[in-house]
Amino acid sequence: MVLSLEDPAVRSYIVYSSILALKMLGVATLTSLTRGRRKAFANPEDAKAFKGKIKMDDPDVERVRRAHLNDLENIPAFWILGALYLTTGPAGAWATLLFRLAAAGRVLHTLVYAVAPLPQPARALAYLVPYGINVYMGVQVVLHYANAF
């Protein structure tokens, strides 16, 4: 299988991977902004510079940090599994749909977890759709290459 930038699946993977990378950068920025708004800092030099205090348990900051940690646990798996999935030669429209839904789910997860918290099952559904897509892509890769050795 030769991957080509002309392949719609490859192009959509690049677009949605970039969206997810930008989203992660945005959540890192949201963490900093929330620390500043709450005047709750992890480092003494920041607390001094911004007239805040050392506070490691601010609920708003911790909520954003948990959303960021969840991204760090899940988005790299999408990048790896999505890239490997492309090598199996999936149908372009199907792969694009999977990538689009995974990215939308991760963005929605951040919104319902860290920006405008909603009661469950909103966060669980936003988490489970991309998680399920990652599992699906991983299984497809294993099945495709299992007879290779």
Residue frames relative to the residue before (quaternion, step in Angstrom):
aa qw qx qy qz dx dy dz
M 1.0000 0.0000 0.0000 0.0000 0.00 0.00 0.00
V 0.1414 -0.7713 0.6175 0.0614 3.54 -0.80 1.04
L 0.2821 -0.7530 0.5709 0.1657 3.54 -0.75 1.04
S 0.0742 -0.8006 0.5945 0.0003 3.54 -0.97 0.90
L 0.4998 -0.6491 0.4846 0.3066 3.54 -1.07 0.71
E 0.5705 0.5712 -0.3776 0.4535 3.57 1.30 -0.12
D 0.5601 0.6073 -0.3798 0.4163 3.59 1.24 -0.39
P 0.4669 -0.6988 0.4619 0.2836 3.62 -0.68 1.04
A 0.6237 0.5397 -0.3485 0.4454 3.61 1.03 -0.69
V 0.6487 0.5038 -0.3140 0.4762 3.58 0.97 -0.84
R 0.6637 0.5068 -0.3053 0.4576 3.56 0.90 -0.91
S 0.6679 0.4786 -0.3183 0.4727 3.60 0.93 -0.80
Y 0.5977 0.5478 -0.3627 0.4595 3.60 1.05 -0.68
I 0.6545 0.5102 -0.3102 0.4638 3.59 0.93 -0.89
V 0.6643 0.5051 -0.3062 0.4581 3.59 0.88 -0.92
Y 0.7426 0.4172 -0.2490 0.4610 3.60 0.70 -1.03
S 0.5896 0.5359 -0.3686 0.4789 3.59 1.13 -0.47
S 0.6530 0.5056 -0.3081 0.4722 3.58 1.01 -0.80
I 0.6171 0.5337 -0.3399 0.4677 3.57 1.02 -0.77
L 0.6792 0.4851 -0.2963 0.4643 3.58 0.91 -0.87
A 0.6247 0.5183 -0.3439 0.4721 3.61 1.02 -0.68
L 0.6605 0.4922 -0.3043 0.4784 3.58 0.96 -0.84
K 0.6217 0.5382 -0.3369 0.4587 3.57 1.06 -0.73
M 0.6440 0.5120 -0.3240 0.4671 3.59 0.98 -0.82
L 0.6325 0.5112 -0.3289 0.4800 3.59 1.01 -0.76
G 0.6387 0.5335 -0.3160 0.4556 3.56 1.05 -0.77
V 0.6595 0.4895 -0.3132 0.4769 3.58 0.98 -0.78
A 0.6010 0.5333 -0.3617 0.4729 3.61 1.07 -0.62
T 0.6563 0.4926 -0.3011 0.4858 3.57 1.00 -0.82
L 0.6237 0.5361 -0.3346 0.4601 3.58 1.02 -0.79
T 0.6082 0.5427 -0.3491 0.4623 3.60 1.05 -0.72
S 0.6742 0.4905 -0.2940 0.4673 3.59 0.87 -0.93
L 0.6652 0.4996 -0.3055 0.4632 3.57 0.93 -0.88
T 0.6465 0.5081 -0.3213 0.4697 3.58 1.01 -0.77
R 0.6116 0.5302 -0.3480 0.4731 3.59 1.02 -0.74
G 0.6797 0.4966 -0.2907 0.4549 3.57 0.90 -0.93
R 0.6587 0.5101 -0.3034 0.4625 3.57 0.95 -0.88
R 0.7451 0.3916 -0.2074 0.4985 3.57 0.99 -0.87
K 0.3249 -0.7630 0.4885 0.2713 3.59 1.33 -0.20
A 0.4898 0.6343 -0.4250 0.4210 3.55 1.12 0.79
F 0.0106 0.8439 -0.5301 0.0815 3.55 -0.20 1.32
A 0.4476 -0.6922 0.5076 0.2509 3.53 -1.23 0.59
N 0.7638 0.3281 -0.1619 0.5318 3.58 1.18 -0.54
P 0.5604 -0.6410 0.4074 0.3304 3.58 -0.94 0.87
E 0.6556 0.5225 -0.3304 0.4337 3.59 0.94 -0.80
D 0.6374 0.5052 -0.3295 0.4795 3.60 1.11 -0.63
A 0.6368 0.5267 -0.3256 0.4594 3.57 0.95 -0.87
K 0.6677 0.4932 -0.2979 0.4714 3.57 0.96 -0.85
A 0.6914 0.5000 -0.2845 0.4371 3.58 0.82 -1.00
F 0.7938 0.2978 -0.1374 0.5121 3.58 1.00 -0.81
K 0.4663 -0.7227 0.4096 0.3040 3.55 1.29 0.48
G 0.4452 0.6629 -0.4678 0.3789 3.52 0.87 1.06
K 0.4308 -0.6656 0.5249 0.3097 3.53 -1.17 -0.56
I 0.5416 -0.5637 0.4991 0.3739 3.52 -1.31 0.34
K 0.1880 0.7667 -0.5908 0.1663 3.55 -0.63 1.10
M 0.1649 -0.8310 0.5297 0.0416 3.53 -0.46 1.25
D 0.7505 0.3936 -0.2082 0.4884 3.59 1.22 -0.08
D 0.2603 0.7604 -0.5516 0.2232 3.59 1.07 0.62
P 0.4608 -0.7268 0.4245 0.2814 3.64 -0.59 1.06
D 0.6576 0.5032 -0.3250 0.4569 3.63 0.98 -0.72
V 0.6533 0.4981 -0.3071 0.4803 3.57 0.96 -0.87
E 0.6776 0.5023 -0.2981 0.4468 3.57 0.88 -0.92
R 0.6065 0.5447 -0.3567 0.4563 3.61 1.06 -0.64
V 0.6739 0.4723 -0.2952 0.4855 3.60 0.91 -0.90
R 0.6397 0.5239 -0.3279 0.4570 3.60 0.98 -0.80
R 0.6493 0.5058 -0.3247 0.4660 3.60 0.99 -0.76
A 0.6217 0.5220 -0.3409 0.4742 3.59 1.04 -0.72
H 0.6517 0.5059 -0.3088 0.4733 3.58 1.00 -0.83
L 0.6420 0.5115 -0.3207 0.4725 3.58 0.95 -0.84
N 0.6294 0.5287 -0.3340 0.4612 3.58 0.99 -0.78
D 0.6165 0.5256 -0.3345 0.4814 3.59 1.06 -0.72
L 0.6828 0.5010 -0.2883 0.4469 3.56 0.87 -0.98
E 0.6668 0.4870 -0.2926 0.4822 3.57 1.18 -0.51
N 0.7933 0.3643 -0.1537 0.4630 3.59 1.06 -0.66
I 0.6672 0.5248 -0.3244 0.4173 3.61 0.91 -0.79
P 0.6359 0.5027 -0.3698 0.4541 3.68 0.87 -0.64
A 0.6025 0.5387 -0.3606 0.4655 3.61 1.09 -0.62
F 0.6162 0.5312 -0.3386 0.4727 3.60 1.05 -0.74
W 0.6604 0.5127 -0.3209 0.4450 3.58 0.88 -0.91
I 0.6899 0.4721 -0.2834 0.4698 3.58 0.87 -0.94
L 0.7184 0.4478 -0.2661 0.4610 3.57 0.72 -1.05
G 0.6306 0.5340 -0.3353 0.4526 3.59 1.02 -0.72
A 0.6577 0.4959 -0.3081 0.4760 3.58 0.95 -0.86
L 0.6626 0.4862 -0.3066 0.4803 3.59 0.95 -0.84
Y 0.6171 0.5596 -0.3348 0.4404 3.57 1.02 -0.81
L 0.6198 0.5575 -0.3426 0.4333 3.58 1.01 -0.78
T 0.6481 0.5337 -0.3264 0.4342 3.60 1.07 -0.65
T 0.6059 0.5536 -0.3626 0.4415 3.61 1.24 -0.18
G 0.4623 -0.7138 0.4234 0.3123 3.58 1.28 -0.08
P 0.1550 0.8167 -0.5443 0.1127 3.61 0.86 0.85
A 0.6050 -0.5163 0.4460 0.4105 3.56 -1.26 0.36
G 0.5640 -0.6554 0.3935 0.3122 3.57 -0.85 0.97
A 0.6816 0.4879 -0.2979 0.4568 3.57 0.87 -0.93
W 0.6539 0.5097 -0.3147 0.4621 3.59 0.99 -0.81
A 0.6612 0.4983 -0.3067 0.4694 3.59 0.88 -0.93
T 0.6422 0.5196 -0.3234 0.4615 3.58 0.96 -0.84
L 0.6390 0.5181 -0.3267 0.4653 3.59 0.96 -0.82
L 0.6539 0.5073 -0.3186 0.4620 3.59 0.91 -0.87
F 0.6734 0.4930 -0.3001 0.4620 3.59 0.85 -0.95
R 0.6543 0.5191 -0.3062 0.4567 3.57 0.97 -0.88
L 0.6825 0.4793 -0.2916 0.4684 3.59 0.89 -0.91
A 0.6344 0.5242 -0.3347 0.4591 3.59 1.00 -0.76
A 0.6724 0.4831 -0.3003 0.4736 3.58 0.90 -0.88
A 0.6517 0.5110 -0.3174 0.4620 3.58 0.92 -0.88
G 0.6481 0.5248 -0.3163 0.4522 3.57 0.97 -0.82
R 0.6641 0.4940 -0.3092 0.4683 3.58 0.95 -0.85
V 0.6379 0.5019 -0.3317 0.4808 3.61 0.98 -0.77
L 0.6593 0.5034 -0.3043 0.4683 3.58 0.91 -0.91
H 0.6075 0.5575 -0.3491 0.4453 3.59 1.02 -0.78
T 0.6642 0.4910 -0.3061 0.4734 3.59 0.89 -0.88
L 0.6580 0.5215 -0.3196 0.4392 3.58 0.93 -0.87
V 0.7562 0.3918 -0.2267 0.4725 3.60 0.80 -0.96
Y 0.6683 0.4752 -0.3018 0.4863 3.59 1.26 -0.23
A 0.8486 0.2218 -0.0658 0.4757 3.57 0.68 -1.08
V 0.7240 0.4394 -0.2591 0.4642 3.60 1.03 -0.63
A 0.7816 -0.0513 0.0780 0.6168 3.57 0.78 -1.07
P 0.2085 -0.8364 0.4907 0.1273 3.60 0.37 1.23
L 0.1180 -0.7694 0.6269 0.0325 3.50 -0.99 1.01
P 0.5701 -0.5865 0.4316 0.3803 3.59 -1.14 0.47
Q 0.6017 -0.5200 0.4510 0.4051 3.53 -1.29 0.39
P 0.6011 -0.0764 -0.7849 -0.1294 1.64 -2.24 1.04
A 0.2712 0.8007 -0.5080 0.1652 3.64 1.18 0.27
R 0.7049 0.4525 -0.2760 0.4713 3.58 0.78 -1.00
A 0.6412 0.5313 -0.3306 0.4442 3.59 0.93 -0.82
L 0.6671 0.4880 -0.3071 0.4718 3.60 0.91 -0.85
A 0.6552 0.5053 -0.3121 0.4669 3.57 0.97 -0.84
Y 0.6530 0.4920 -0.3032 0.4895 3.58 1.15 -0.58
L 0.7179 0.5052 -0.2679 0.3971 3.56 0.79 -1.05
V 0.6034 0.5627 -0.3775 0.4204 3.63 1.01 -0.64
P 0.7193 0.3962 -0.2875 0.4929 3.68 0.67 -0.88
Y 0.5993 0.5569 -0.3641 0.4451 3.59 1.06 -0.67
G 0.6661 0.5011 -0.2929 0.4684 3.57 0.92 -0.91
I 0.6311 0.5203 -0.3278 0.4728 3.57 1.05 -0.73
N 0.6294 0.5189 -0.3357 0.4710 3.60 0.99 -0.77
V 0.6502 0.5027 -0.3172 0.4732 3.58 0.92 -0.88
Y 0.6406 0.5311 -0.3207 0.4525 3.58 0.89 -0.92
M 0.6847 0.4761 -0.2986 0.4641 3.60 0.79 -0.97
G 0.6462 0.5268 -0.3211 0.4493 3.58 0.97 -0.81
V 0.6566 0.4969 -0.3070 0.4772 3.57 0.95 -0.87
Q 0.6423 0.5263 -0.3278 0.4506 3.59 0.96 -0.81
V 0.6356 0.5162 -0.3253 0.4731 3.59 1.01 -0.77
V 0.6597 0.5012 -0.3104 0.4660 3.57 0.86 -0.95
L 0.6758 0.4930 -0.3007 0.4581 3.61 0.83 -0.92
H 0.6530 0.5299 -0.3104 0.4432 3.57 1.00 -0.84
Y 0.8028 0.3095 -0.1348 0.4915 3.57 0.89 -0.92
A 0.4126 0.7525 -0.4500 0.2471 3.63 1.23 -0.13
N 0.7240 0.4216 -0.2599 0.4802 3.60 0.99 -0.67
A 0.4603 0.7138 -0.4222 0.3168 3.60 1.27 0.15
F 0.7874 0.2880 -0.1717 0.5172 3.63 1.15 -0.28
